[in-house]
Amino acid sequence: MQILFLSCLFSICVTCSLCGQDDIKRHSILFHTGLVLDDGFVYTNKNLPVIGLGYSYKLSKIFSLDASLTSIYKTLQDQEAFFGFENFNLITRNSNSLFISQEDRDKITNVGIKDLHSENHVKYLYLPLSLSLNIHPLKIGRSSLGFAIGATATYGSYKASRDEFIMNITLKDGTVYEGMTFKQEIEFRNLIIGGSYSRLYYKYDMNEKNALQLSLHSLNFFWSHTNTETNHLLTLDFNSSF
């Protein structure tokens, strides 16, 4: 159904583009940044601002083909430890992670544990690459309204605790910690192709080359694979044509 729908839109687009052979700037580069809204258009300050880069090719004054790559990073609070005990975790020795300081490395070498004080250490990273048909039929002066619909290929990474259990820990110096909650972390990575993408926007032309847009993007809103997450993005876009 999705393939048939997109094929029909593409056929209409190609047909109409034959009527629009005016001298217009056909290439555009789009930079956007903004907010992540969860399903239901709910905003939470635990989500970092999104950034993205896009490219658009005009087929006519009304139709264009768009491609966009966006970065979405979200954090959530992990599950509570059993019985309210403070938890700890093991991390790989000799790690080269940019997020681990020398002090952390020294502690790992000497002790072998790392305290978890972060409130939001469940992490999601999405990198959706969207391909869409852009239609902007309404233009009044320098202002115009438009929408786009298409599909995405999304790389996703999810990191959180999988299991936890109570245990006693004895350090090399003889220190004993009793009733500690040990949390095992797990990370999933996937690539999902064929989710839906849509965008509704208002565009203001500052001059013949540059424009500003206020866009509402929706990922996996119209159709999606099982167990995929719906995200909405509210972005301010800078559009430069050449």
C-alpha positions, 0 to 999 in steps of 0.5 A, a space after each residue: 500500500 505504501 509503495 503504491 501510494 508513493 508511486 502515484 505521487 511520484 508519477 503525478 510529480 513527474 507529469 506536472 514537472 513537464 509543465 514547469 520549465 521556467 528558469 528557476 533555481 532547482 537546487 537547495 540546501 537545508 539546515 535545520 534544528 529544533 525540538 523533539 516531540 514524543 507521540 501526542 506532541 508532548 515535549 520533554 526537556 530530557 531530549 536534546 535539540 535535533 540537527 539536520 541537513 537536507 537537499 532539495 531538487 525542484 521539478 517544477 514551481 510546485 513539486 520537488 524531491 527532498 532528502 534529509 538526514 537528522 540526528 535525534 538523541 533522547 534520554 530517559 530514567 532507568 528502572 529503579 534499583 531493588 529495595 532502594 539500594 544504590 546501584 553500581 555497574 561494571 564497564 570495560 577495562 582499558 576503554 577508549 570512550 570519549 566520555 570516560 575521564 582519566 579519573 574514571 580509568 584509574 578507578 576502573 583499574 584500581 577498583 573495577 566498579 563505576 558508580 551510576 549517579 546519572 538520572 537519565 542513562 537510558 539513551 536512544 539515538 536515531 539517524 533517519 534518512 528521509 526521501 520525500 515528495 515536496 508539494 507547495 501549492 499555496 504562495 502569497 507574496 513571500 509566504 508559502 505553505 507546503 507539505 511533504 510525504 515519503 519514507 525513511 531508512 532509520 539507524 537506531 541505537 538503544 542502551 539501557 539496563 537489562 537485568 539487576 540482582 543483589 550481591 555482596 562485593 569485596 574489594 582488593 583492599 578488603 572493603 565489603 559492600 553488602 546488598 549492592 544492586 548490580 545492573 547489567 547494561 545492554 545495547 541494541 542497534 538496528 536499521 529499519 527501512 520503509 517507515 513513513 515520513 511527513 512534513 508540514 511547513 510555512 516558508 518565508 522567502 527573504 530574497 531570491 536565494 535564501 528562505 526561512 521555514 517553520 516545519 513540523 516533521 512526523 516519523 512513523 506517523 502514517 505507517 511503520 513497522 512493528 514496535 517502532 517509535 513515533 517522533 515529531 520534530 518542530 524545527 526552524 530551517 534555513 534554506 539556501 537555493 542555487 
